[in-house]
């Protein structure tokens, strides 16, 4: 399903820390543009254009192909891609809920009620485990 304005949407969540997932989300127009730019970069070394995330603020997405070894200066001098994704909205979803292979598999709006329920259950289980751990620590302190 496309948005009514056919605007290319590409929403990229970087990794917050190493070994965490990064997620690329988009509508068909946005992902087709990204595919085109990747194909162009594979031939010419670079490509890109203008897309927007869910807040409709446009940005230029640059796609670069570099086949140098990872110990080459191009790669070894690059900043790490990790970002702090602090969002003041209490119910905003981070990258951990998207995708089929990681997270909760949130891919469409109709998935949100299921994912919210899963997140609430995970939070409840985490709180229960934390309480059990605190009880055990307190028991050992009393022994």
Secondary structure by P-SEA (a helix, b strand, c coil): cccccccbbbbbbccccccbbbbbbbcaaaaaaaaaaaaaaaacccccccccccccbbbbbbbbbbccccccccccccccccccccccccccccccccccccccccccccaaaaaaaaaaaaaaaaaaaaaaaaaaaaaaaac
